[in-house]
Amino acid sequence: MLLNEKEAKEIIERILNLSKADSAVVSVRGSNTSNIRFAANTVTTTGSGDSIQISITSNIGKKSGSSEITSLDGERIEEGVRVSELSATLSQDNEEFMPPVGSGLAYRESKEYFESTAGMSPAEMAGRTSSALETSIGHGLTAAGYFEADKAFSAIGNSNGLFAFHKNTFARFASTMRTAEGTGSSKMDRSYADINRLDVRGISGKIADRAKMSGNPQRLEPGKYIAVLDHAASCDMVNGLLNFMSMRSADEGRSYFSENGSNKIGRKLFSEIVSIESDPSDSDAPARPFTEEGYPVDKTVWVKDGVLENLYTSRYWAKKTGKTHNPHPTNLIMKGTDSSVEDLIASTERGVFVTRFWYIRVVDRKQMLLTGLTRDGVFLIENGKITYPVNNFRFNESPANVLQNVVDMSSAEKAVGSENVNSRIVVPALKVKDFNFSTISEAV
C-alpha cells in the first residue's frame, strides 16, 4: 500500500497522540510490487503484492518496547500502541538508551522515485522478459531468473516532533543461463531506481556470451593469482569491507581497524587509488537520506587515496566517546577510472577473471577474513586475452587485503553482489595481485 507524505504524516500523528509513554517513535513502510519468474526458457509465475507495515516503539524511562502491525484499522493501531507500551514496562533498563532524535533536521535531496518504473505495465514487464528468453533460446542455452518492479515509501516520526518521508522505485533483473550439456553457466544481477537504465536485452546478451565461453572448463590449480574481479565480485568485496567499519568495534579492540585502544582513522591502509564515499543524493545509486531513527545521512568520505577517513558510529557511542556521529551509510560509491574490464584483462600477462562470487561467510572478524566460492564463469587470462574457462575455486581473502593489493580498476557502475541484492553500491571492476584461491570447487 502506498501513502503520500501527507497521509503518512497523519497516520504517524494519530499513533503518537494515542501514546501514553514518555516518548515514542513510529515508522511506516509500504510497497507495491510486481514480478515475473522464469525457468527452462519459459515464464513460470507472475505475481504482485501490496503491503503496509507500522512499527511502534514506546519508551518509559530507559525501558523500550516495540510492536508491529500491518493494518490501518483504528482498533489494530490502538492495540499496537498498547502492546508496545506493555512490552516497555516488562523490559529491563537499557543503559545505552538514547532519546528519540529531535526535530528541525535537514536532509539531503535524493531522487529515488521514477515514474518510468512506478508506471510500468504488466505488458512492458512481459516484453522485457521475452527479450531475455529469446536471447537464451537463440544461443541454445537454458535460462532461469527473476524480474521485479517495486514502488515504495518509508516515513518516520516521533514524540519530539521529528518527521521524515522518502519514496523510491526499484527495478531488478537477474538471470542465469546454462549450456545444454550443463558444464557452463553465467549469471548477472542488476537493479536501478529508473527502469530506463535497466537494459534487459543488453544484459541478457552478455550473460549468453559468457555462458557459451564457460563450457567445459579446464583444471587450474589453486594458488595466489592476479585476479580481475568483475563488478559483481568487486561489489561483494567493497560491501564486505563496510560490514566491518564500526567505530565501536574498533575502539573496543574487536576489529581489523583497532589500534592501541582506539582505531586506525588517519592511517593509509589501502592502495592509493582506492577512494570510497557515500552520498544519498548520488544519481547512480540514490538512497534514503535518513537512518532508521530519522537522523540525517550526509555525504561522507570513508576512504580517500587509501587513507581511512571515517568509521560509522551509533548515536550512543558517539556521545560516550565525544566523537562525531557518522551513521551507517545508505549507499556506497567507490570511484573508478576511464578504463573498461576489457582494458584490465588486456593489461594482464597471466591471471584469473572472476565474474561473480557466491556464499560468502566470515572466518575471522578480527582479521576481516572471508571465505566464499566463485560461480558462473571463471577464466584464465594469458597475454592479455581470455584463453579458456577454468574450474571454480573456494577463496580465503580479506577485503582489506584486496583493497591493499589493487593495481588497477575500471570505470565504476551500479552493481549487485551475491550478498547485497538490495544495496545501493557503485564500484569499479578491480585488478588485484595475490588473490588467494585456496581450493578447487567442483560446482558449475
Buried (B, 14 or more C-beta within 10 A) or exposed (E): BBBEBEBBBEBBEBBBEBBEBBBBBBBBBBBBBBBBBBBEBEBEEBEEEEEBBBBBBBBBBBBBBBBEBEBBEEEEBBBBBBBBBEBBEEBEEEEEEBBBBEEEEEBBEBEBBBEBBBEBEEEEBEEBBBBBBBBBBEBEBBBBBBBBBBBBBBBBBBBBEBBBBBBBBBBBBBBBBBBEEEEBBBBBBBBBBBBEBBBBEEBBBBBBBBBBBBBEBEEBEBEEBBBBBBBBBBBBBBBBBBBBBBBBBBBBEBBBBBBEEBBBBEEBBBBEBBBBBBBBBBEBBBBBBBBEBBBBBBBBEBBBEBBBBBBBBBBBBBEEEEBEBBBBBBBBBBBBBEBEBBBBBEBBEEBBBBBBBBEBEEEEEEBBBBBBBBBBBBBBBEEBEBEEBBBBBBBBBBBBBBBBBBBBBBBBBBBBBBBBEEBBBBBBBBBBBBBBBBEBBEEB
